[in-house]
Every structure is written in C-alpha cells, then in structure tokens.
C-alpha cells in the first residue's frame, strides 16, 4: 500500500495564544515515521507549520481551508496507509447540529481561528473518517486539549493509573472549557452553504490536486452530510490516540531541555522503548510516561471498528 502523511504543528507565533513545542513535535514525529517507511517526498508527505519558513499565503500555512484541503488529499486515495499528526490548541464550541449530549463539540484550532473559527468534530469526522477511501487506513495522533472525541469515532478506550484499560461510553459527560481554552474564540468552523465552502476550499484544493499520484477521483468540495448517523455504518479502519479526555487540557511541556507537547513526547517514548507494541500496550505505556512526569492528562484510544487491542500496532 502507498503511504501518505500529514503533519501539522501550530505555535500561534507572536500571538497571545502562543505555544512553544508544536513545531518540534512535527520534527520529532517526522523522524519517527520515516523509520516506519513513510517518505518525506513532497508527493507523499505534507508538513504544515506557522514558522518563518512558511509562506503565510501559501498552501502549507496551517489556516483552516489549507488544513481541510490537505486532509482531503491525505484520505481520498485508495489503497493508502495514511498518517496524521496534529499538535496545537484544541477547544470546544457549541454543537450546532444538535447531536451532542453535552451541547459541545471538540475542535482543533487553525492559525486563523480568530477570523475563520475552529474545525469542530463534525467537520473532522466528515473530512477524515467519512472521506477515507474504504480500501485505506488512517492512523491519527492528536496532541491538543479536549481531543477525546475529536473525530467522533465509535469505540473509545482509556487506561487507568494501574494500566487497566476499559471501553468508554462515547456519549460525553458534561464538560466545559477550562484553563486557557476559555479564551479561544467561540463558534465552530462550519459551512451552512455549499457555495461558501467551495469558495473557501478552491484555492488550496487546486494546489493539492497538483501533487502527483493523487488518484483519479473527482474532488467533491466540502459538501456537508446532513445525516451524521451514517458514521455508524461506515466501519472505517481509523485509529486515533488523543492527548486527553474531552474535559481536559494537554500540556505544552519542556522535557530534557526541549519544548514539546507532552502527548507527542509520551507516544514517541513508547515507540522508542517497545519493539513491537500492541494497541493496548501503546495506550498503557503512553499513560505511564505522562504519569511518571506528573502530567494529569489521560490519553485515549479511539477506533472506527471494534478490534483486538492485543494485536501489534499498525501504522
């Protein structure tokens, strides 16, 4: 199978929302997946960062429409092993579709969120899970606050402090914005009109169409799926390790003299220490590294299909 990867690191440089470790997370994850057989060739890997080396008017700048266009590039091709890593702010916004028991949706936060809003879980599910070609797989690492249900996957697993893993009810408990997330803009990155979506999406889509080996499928824009319940029938092979529960924050840390995201660091430490870990061991060890370093966030594993967690991790 062909391998493709999308790595997104947003430090919100020169803003009051600035983080420190997200760019380094991308560099660390890029090195890790290269050992796992993922090419750094521009046809197979897209890196998006808000640093001085990235043109703010170019397709690799991590604003909302560029991120969605890159996600579409990542998942739409058949027979692909796709990998997505996101390090940046996460938040929650009011659920406008009315299908959340808490009235809130998890989000990731593009660099232009103050003007264009956030990417909420409805949008992320539509453009990552629903859009994933049925012959392809997707592995996600989300290192951000409020990320437990960011892709609305049906099977959720959590490890306790003793390493015991249990399946969680995917209906989220009452949660509220905490810490710095309270200061993030309210209102999701959603599209009520197809025309608005296509206009926003057009420029970035044209660029990603130009990358070679994209497949022959027609781009469909950002058409909204009005029947969210169809996700129950999809059975897509999607795996997501997220940095914390919906009601928690994910730490921007300094570890061994380097600014990194705590979740990204713990996940990569697990990959270094374990030769061939299972899904279960990966969740347990990631939680263990966070606990040992006195981080209170609880990582979660979510999957699109019910699976044997004792099988070796497949990236």
C-alpha positions in Angstrom: 0.0 0.0 0.0 1.1 3.6 -0.7 1.9 5.6 2.4 1.0 9.3 2.9 1.4 11.6 5.9 0.2 15.0 7.0 2.0 16.7 9.9 0.6 19.9 11.4 2.3 21.9 14.1 1.0 25.3 15.2 2.7 27.5 17.7 0.5 30.6 17.1 3.7 32.6 16.8 3.6 36.2 18.1 0.1 35.9 19.5 -1.4 35.8 23.0 -2.2 32.1 22.4 1.4 31.2 21.6 2.6 27.6 22.3 6.3 26.5 22.2 6.5 22.8 21.4 4.3 22.2 18.4 7.0 22.8 15.7 9.4 20.5 17.5 6.7 17.8 17.8 6.3 17.8 14.0 10.1 17.4 13.5 10.2 14.5 16.1 7.2 12.7 14.5 8.6 13.2 11.0 11.8 11.5 12.1 9.8 8.6 13.7 7.6 7.9 10.8 10.5 8.0 8.4 11.8 4.9 10.2 8.4 3.3 9.7 8.7 3.6 6.0 7.0 7.0 5.3 8.7 9.0 2.6 9.4 12.7 3.1 8.9 13.2 -0.7 6.5 16.1 -1.3 4.2 13.8 -3.2 3.8 11.6 -0.1 4.2 14.0 2.9 2.8 17.4 3.7 4.1 19.4 6.6 2.2 22.5 7.8 3.7 24.9 10.4 3.3 28.6 11.2 7.0 29.4 11.3 9.1 32.0 9.4 10.0 29.5 6.7 6.3 29.0 5.7 4.7 31.5 3.3 1.5 32.7 5.0 -0.1 33.0 1.6 1.0 29.5 0.5 -0.7 26.1 0.7 1.4 24.8 3.7 0.4 27.6 6.1 -1.9 25.9 8.6 -5.1 28.0 8.2 -8.5 26.4 8.1 -9.0 25.9 4.4 -5.4 24.7 3.8 -5.8 22.1 6.6 -9.0 20.8 5.2 -7.6 20.6 1.7 -4.6 18.7 3.0 -6.8 16.3 4.9 -8.8 15.7 1.7 -5.5 15.0 -0.1 -4.5 12.6 2.7 -7.6 10.3 2.8 -9.2 10.3 -0.6 -6.8 8.0 -2.5 -7.4 4.2 -2.5 -5.0 1.6 -1.0 -3.3 4.1 1.2 -1.8 3.9 4.7 -2.4 7.5 5.9 -0.9 9.1 9.0 -2.0 12.3 10.6 -0.3 14.2 13.5 -1.7 17.4 14.9 0.0 19.5 17.6 -1.6 22.7 18.6 -4.5 24.2 20.5 -7.7 22.2 21.0 -11.0 23.6 22.2 -14.7 23.2 22.3 -17.5 25.0 20.6 -21.3 24.9 20.8 -22.8 22.0 18.8 -24.9 23.5 16.1 -26.1 20.1 14.7 -27.9 19.1 17.9 -26.4 15.6 18.1 -24.1 16.1 21.1 -25.3 15.2 24.5 -23.3 17.9 26.1 -24.1 20.6 23.6 -20.3 20.9 22.8 -18.1 19.7 20.0 -14.3 19.2 20.3 -12.1 21.2 17.9 -8.7 21.7 16.6 -7.6 25.3 16.2 -6.2 26.6 12.9 -3.8 29.5 13.0 -6.5 31.9 11.6 -9.2 30.7 14.1 -9.8 34.3 15.4 -11.1 35.2 11.9 -12.4 31.9 10.5 -13.3 29.8 13.6 -12.2 26.3 14.6 -12.5 22.9 13.0 -15.1 21.0 15.0 -15.6 17.3 15.4 -18.5 17.2 12.9 -16.2 18.7 10.2 -13.2 16.5 11.2 -15.4 13.3 11.1 -16.7 14.3 7.7 -13.4 15.1 6.1 -11.2 12.4 7.7 -13.4 9.4 8.6 -16.3 9.7 6.2 -14.0 10.7 3.3 -11.5 7.9 3.9 -11.4 5.6 1.0 -12.8 2.2 2.1 -9.6 0.4 1.0 -7.4 2.7 3.0 -6.4 3.1 6.7 -5.8 6.2 8.8 -3.7 6.5 12.0 -4.1 9.8 13.9 -2.2 11.3 16.8 -3.9 14.5 18.2 -1.8 16.3 20.8 -4.2 19.0 21.9 -6.7 19.9 24.6 -10.3 18.5 24.6 -9.4 15.8 22.0 -11.0 12.7 23.2 -13.9 12.8 20.7 -12.3 15.0 18.1 -13.1 12.6 15.2 -16.3 11.1 16.7 -15.1 7.5 16.5 -17.5 4.9 18.0 -15.1 2.8 20.1 -13.2 4.6 22.9 -10.7 3.1 25.3 -9.0 4.6 28.4 -6.3 3.4 30.7 -6.3 4.0 34.5 -3.3 4.7 36.6 -2.8 0.9 37.2 -2.7 0.2 33.4 -6.2 -1.3 33.3 -8.0 -0.4 30.0 -11.7 -0.2 29.7 -14.1 0.8 26.9 -15.8 4.1 27.5 -19.3 5.3 26.6 -18.8 7.6 23.7 -21.6 9.8 24.9 -19.5 12.6 26.5 -20.2 13.7 30.1 -20.9 17.3 30.9 -17.8 19.3 30.1 -16.8 22.9 30.0 -13.9 24.9 28.7 -11.1 25.1 31.2 -7.8 26.9 31.5 -6.5 28.8 28.5 -9.1 27.3 26.3 -11.7 29.6 27.8 -10.1 32.4 25.8 -10.4 30.7 22.5 -12.9 32.1 20.0 -16.4 30.7 20.3 -18.1 29.4 17.2 -17.1 26.5 15.0 -15.6 26.3 11.6 -18.7 25.1 9.8 -20.3 25.6 6.4 -24.0 26.2 6.0 -23.9 26.9 2.3 -22.1 24.8 -0.3 -21.1 27.9 -2.2 -19.3 29.4 0.8 -17.5 26.1 1.3 -16.4 25.7 -2.3 -15.1 29.3 -2.4 -13.0 28.8 0.7 -11.8 25.4 -0.4 -11.0 26.2 -4.0 -7.5 27.7 -3.9 -6.0 25.1 -1.6 -7.6 22.2 -3.4 -6.1 23.3 -6.7 -2.7 23.1 -5.2 -3.1 19.7 -3.6 -4.5 18.4 -6.9 -1.2 19.2 -8.4 0.7 16.7 -6.2 1.5 13.6 -8.2 -0.1 10.2 -7.6 -3.2 11.7 -6.2 -5.5 9.1 -7.9 -8.2 9.9 -10.4 -11.1 10.6 -8.1 -13.0 13.8 -8.5 -12.7 16.4 -5.8 -16.1 16.9 -4.2 -15.5 20.0 -2.1 -16.8 20.4 1.4 -20.4 19.1 0.9 -22.0 18.6 4.3 -23.5 15.3 5.2 -26.9 16.1 6.8 -27.2 12.5 8.2 -24.4 12.1 10.8 -25.9 8.7 11.8 -24.3 7.2 8.6 -21.0 7.1 10.5 -22.4 4.1 12.4 -22.4 2.1 9.1 -19.0 3.2 7.8 -16.7 0.8 9.7 -13.6 2.7 8.6 -10.2 1.5 9.7 -9.3 4.6 11.7 -7.2 4.6 14.8 -6.7 7.7 17.0 -4.5 8.3 20.0 -5.6 11.6 21.6 -3.8 13.5 24.3 -6.6 13.8 26.9 -10.2 13.4 27.7 -12.8 15.8 26.3 -12.8 17.7 29.6 -9.0 18.0 30.0 -6.2 20.1 28.7 -3.0 18.7 27.1 0.3 20.2 28.3 2.8 22.2 26.4 6.0 20.9 28.1 9.7 21.3 28.5 11.3 17.9 28.6 15.1 17.3 28.6 15.6 20.9 27.6 13.3 20.8 24.6 9.9 22.3 24.1 7.5 19.6 23.1 3.9 18.5 23.6 3.5 16.1 26.5 1.4 13.6 24.5 3.6 13.6 21.4 6.7 13.1 23.7 5.0 10.2 25.6 3.8 8.5 22.4 7.2 8.7 20.8 8.9 7.5 24.0 6.6 4.4 23.9 7.6 3.8 20.3 11.3 4.0 21.3 11.1 1.7 24.3 8.8 -1.0 22.9 10.0 -3.1 19.9 6.5 -4.1 18.6 3.8 -2.8 21.0 0.2 -3.7 20.8 -2.5 -1.1 20.7 -3.2 -1.9 24.4 0.5 -1.6 25.4 0.8 1.7 23.5 -2.1 3.2 25.4 -0.8 1.9 28.7 2.8 3.0 28.2 1.8 6.4 26.9 -0.3 6.9 30.1 2.6 5.6 32.2 5.1 8.1 30.8 2.7 11.0 31.4 2.0 9.9 34.9 5.7 9.5 35.7 6.3 13.1 34.6 3.3 14.2 36.7 1.0 15.2 33.9 -2.6 14.7 34.8 -4.0 14.4 31.3 -5.3 10.9 30.4 -4.7 9.8 26.8 -7.3 7.8 25.0 -7.5 5.4 22.1 -10.4 5.6 19.7 -11.2 3.3 16.7 -13.6 3.2 13.9 -14.1 -0.5 14.2 -14.2 -2.9 17.1 -10.8 -4.5 17.2 -8.4 -6.8 19.2 -6.3 -4.4 21.2 -3.7 -7.1 21.8 -2.7 -7.2 18.1 0.5 -5.3 17.1 0.2 -1.6 16.4 -0.3 -0.9 12.7 0.8 2.5 11.4 
